[in-house]
Amino acid sequence: MNMSINYVNKTNYIFSACTCTYLNKTYYPGNTIYNTTDGLGNCFIAVCGTNGTIDKGSYLCPVPTPTTHMPIISTSTASQSSATFVFTTTPVTVPCNPCEWSPWYDTSFPTLGTPGGDRETYDKIREAGHKICAKPSEIQCRAEKFPNVSIDSVGQVVQCDLAKGLRCRNEDQSGPLALCFNYQVRLLCCDYSACPTKPTLSMTPSISTTKPPILLTTKHVTETPCQETLCQWSKWISSDYPEDGNGGGDNETIKHIIQKGFKICEDPVAVECRAEEYPTVPLHQLPQQVTCNKQGLVCKNNLKFPPICLNYEIRAECCRTVQCSTTPQTTITFTTTSQNTPTTTTTKPSTTTETTTLRQYQLHLVLVDMI
């Protein structure tokens, strides 16, 4: 605080002013030193007090109420005065989910021999008493014993056909026991008749050629989705143990790991391999020849001396695409046309359309009659 004193007749004195100093600047009582905000809705103010102190305070910043202005229509003729109308509309969104997945169907069990196998065709499903749609939109197939393994990774030749269903033939399988697994299917059926039809404007009132034109304004709202990719390493997995003999080895391929029931992606972006007993030693420094790539790891005893592989383990980096946590970008465009007769506006399903036509014309007629 700064204070200056004026002496009068050496016996009386008065205080001419008390001032405040802030950031090397001088302020007089009542002056605002600063009035700012933190950008998060809080406002801060400081005022120079009467005794030279700085009075500080904070408060919630006032939030202005947003206003939405709809199109304004102005009409005028040589012998009539101008009139202005303002209309507001409230869009109504009707939810519709026309598609639904069926339960998993398992109507037959694999038969032995040739021709034999497992069939979950649409005809057999209907013969078993199940009601399914005539034309499914999608089909999903899985092995009963491996419900979490994709149909392409179970290791058998299977036809999962959207047109007919699932077919597995024993003669197409390999191995000492050529027998199909027991399979299940489910279908995605859609019924668009449950959704409301698109609104149309069918009213066509009579309009005189001397009346002013109708202004049609259409607002299109489109949203651009945002996606991002998330990647994560799996834990170290050892699904196999080395077998003795020249025909043995260690199999840690992605396909073998999935067949053993471990949860791992089918198409990783990267794979790392290591020996279980030597986790810190790089593969190229071990005295064994192994194959390590995106398909996993393979070690064969016949390429080793002595002919026995170490026990290996792998981990995979899996990525997936998800929706962003931020709000998608919204684009709004307006289109305005002038017409002499009412017009029905048809828009694509991906846009929201608000149209004001007939009410504007009716109100205009009322105003003309009043004038």
N, C-alpha and C positions, 0 to 999 in steps of 0.2 A: 504494500500500500504506500502510495506517495501522498504527502500532505504539504501544501504551501500555505503560509501564514502571512497576512498583511497586518502590519502594526499601525495603529492610529493613536497619535498624541502620546506615544510611549506608555500609555496606561491601559488602553483598550485594544483588543485584537479580534479578528474574525477569521474563520476558516473559509477561504475562497473556494476550495474544491477538494474532494477526495477522489482519487483515480485508481484504476486497476491496470496492472501490467500482465500481459499474456503473450508469450512468444515475441518479446521485445517490442510489443505494441501497446499503446496507452489507450484505455477506454474510460469514458466518463460514466457516472452512475446512471443506470437505466439503459445503457447501450447493450445490445446483444453481441456477445463475443463470438459465439458460434452456435449454429443450429444445423445438425447433420443427422445422418441415419447410418446404421450398420448394414443396410441392405437386406436384413432379415425381418423387417417389420418393427424395429425399435428405433425411436428418435431420441436424440440427446441435445440439450440446450444449456448454455451458460450465459448469465447476465451479470453485469457489474452492479454490485449492491451500493447502498447509500453510504456505507461506512468503508468502502474500498475493498470489500471482500468479493470473491467470485462465487455467485450462487449457481449451483449446477442441479440439473434435474433430467429425468428420462420419462418417456411415456410411449404408448403404442401409437405408431404412425396411423393417421386416418387412411382408410382404404376407399378409393373412389368407386362408386357403384357403376359397373359397366352398363352401357346402354346399347341396344341393338336397333339400328335404323333400317326399316324395310323400304322398299322402293316407293318413291313419291310420284304420283301421277298428276299432272297438271293439264287441264283442257281449257281452251279458249276459242271463241268465235268472234266475228265482227260485231254481232249484236248482243252477245252474252258476256257476263263477267267470268273471271277465272275461278276455279274451285280446286282444292287440294284434298286428297284422301290418303290416309295412312292405315295400312292393314297389317296385322300380325297373325302368324300361323304357328301351330304347335305340331311338329311331326310326331307320328305315332309309329312305333316299331313293334311289329308282330313277330315273336320268335317262332321258328319252325325247324324241327329236326326230323326230316323225312327218312333218314337212314338208321338202321339198327342191326347189330350183329346177332346172329342166332346162337344158341348153345352149341357146344361141341358134340357132334354126332359120331357114334361108333356102333354101326349096325351089323357089322360082320367081323369074324375072326379069321386070321390067316389059315388057309388050307395047305396041306402037304402035297409034295409031288409036282409033276408037270402035266397039264397046266394047273397051277395053284398059285395062291398068293392072297392078297387082301384087296378088296374093292369097297370104296365108299362113294359110289356113283350116285347121282341125283335119283335115278330110278330105284336103286336099292333103299335109299333114305325114305323115298315116298312109299315104297312097298312095306317098310317097317312101321308106317303109320304117322310119320312126321310130315307136317305141312311146311313146305319151303316155297319161296317165290319162284316164278317161272324163269326170270332172268336175273340172277345175282349180279351185283356190281363188283364184288371182290370175293376171293376165297382164300382161306388159310388152312394149311395142313400141318400135322405134327405127329410124331411117334408117341404112343401112349407112355412108354417107359422113359422117354426123353422129352418132356413137355417144354423144356426151356432151350432145346437145341433146334436151330432152324432146319427146315426140311432139306436144305442143300448140304448140311453138315452131318447128317446121320450115317453117311457111308453106304447108302443103298440107292439103287436106281428106282425112282418113283416119279409118276406123272401126276402133278397137281394142276388139273386143267379147269379153268373157269367155265368152260362150255359143258363139261360132263361130270367133273368131280375128280376123285383120286383113284389111281390104279397102280398096284404093285404086283409084279410077276416074279415067281420064284426063279424062273429060268434066266432072268436078267441079273441075278445076284451072283456074287463070287464067294469063294471060301468053301471049306469042307461041308458046311451045313447051309445050303442055298435056300433060306427060308425068309420070307418077308416079315418085318415087324408088324405089330398091330397098330394101325393108324387111325387118326381122328380128323374130322374136317369141321369147319364152321363157315357160314356165309354172311355176307353183308347185303341186306335187302333194303330197297328204297321205295317209298310210296309218296310221290310228290302230290298226289291228290289231296293229302291232308293239309297242304300249305294253302294260304289264301292266294287268290289270283291277283294279278297286277291291277291297280286302280286305273280306270279310264274315265275320261270326261265325255259324256254322250249328250249333254244338254245343248240344243242349238236354237237359241231364241232368235226372233226376227229383229233385224237391225236396219235402220234407215241409213241410206247413203249419206245423209246430211249430218249424222252424228259423228262425234270425234272418234278416232281409232282407239283400239284397245291395246294397252301396253302389257306384254307378256314377259315376265322376268323369271328365269330359272336359275336356281343355285345348285351347283354340283360339288359334292364333298367327297374327296378321295383320300384314302389313307395309305401310306407307303410302309409296309411292314419292315421291321428291323430284326436282323438275325446276327448271331455271333457264334463262334466255334469254341467249345470248351474241351480241353484235353487233360487226361489224367493217366498216370502209370498204375498198372495193376500190382498186386503183391507178387513176390517170387513164388512160382508154382513148379512143383515136381510131381507130374502125374504118372511117371513110369519109373521102373527100377531096372538096371542093366541085367540082361539074361546072359548065362554062360554059353559058350560055343561060338563057332564061326557065323552062325545064322542069327545070333543074338545082338544085343546092343541096347541103346537108350533112345526112346522115341518121345520127344517133347514138342511135337508139332502142334499148331493151333487146333487142327482138326481133332487130334488125339485128346488134347486137353478138354475140348468141349464135349467129346464123347464120354469122358470120365466124369462129367457133371460140374466142372469148374465154370464159373461165370467169367467170361472173357469175350471181347469183341471178335468177330470173324475176320475183319480186315483192319488190323492195327496199322498205324503209321510208322511205328518203329518197334523193334524187338531187341532185348539185351539178354545175353546168355552167360552163364558162369557154372563152374564146378561147385557142387554143394560143399565139398570138403576144403576147397580153395577159393573162397568167395572174393578175395582181393587180388587174385592172380588173373591177368588177362588171358583170353583163350589162346592167343598166338604164342604165349609163353609156356603153355602146357604141352607135354610130349604126346599129344593125341591129335588126330585129324578129325574135326567135326564140321558140320554145316550149320551155320546160324544166319538166318535171314528173316524176312517178314512172315514166312510160313512156319517159323519156329526152329527147333534144333533136332538134328539127327546125328547119332553116333553109331557106327557099325564096328563090331568086334573084329571082323576079318581085315580091317585096315589098321589094326593095332598089334603091338607086340610088347608084352604078352597080350593075347586076344581077349581083352576084357575092358569095356568102357567104364569111365568114371560115372558117377551119378550126377546128372546135370539138372539145372533148373533155369527157367526163363521168366521174364516179365515183359509185358506189352504196353505200349502207349496207345490208348484208345481216345478217339475224338468224336464229338457229337455236336450237332447244330441245334441251338435253342433260340427262343425269342429273347430279344434284348430286354433289360429291366427298365430302359427308358421309354418314354411315350413315343409312339410312332409319329412320323411327320405327317401333318394334315395339310392338304392343299384345297383351297376354295376358289372357284371361278364362277363368275356371273355372266349370263348371256341374256341380252335384252333385244327383243324384236317388236316391231310395230305392225299390227295386222288390222284389217277392216272387218274380219269376222272371227268369232271365237275359234280357237284351235286346240285340238287335243295333243298334248305333249307326251311322247313316249321316251323313256330313258332306259339305260342299261341297268341290270340288277345291281351292279357294283356302286351305283351313285344314289344319293338321296335328292329328290326333286320336290320343290315347293312351288306351286303354281297358283297365281291369283288372277282370275279372269272375270267370271260371271258376276261375282259380288261387286267388283269395281264398276261394271257396266250398269247394273241395276241401281247403284247409288248415284251414278252419274245421271240417269234418267230422272230420279227423284229430285235432284238438285236443279236440273233444267226446268222441270215443271214448277218448282218453287220460284225460280227467277222469272 
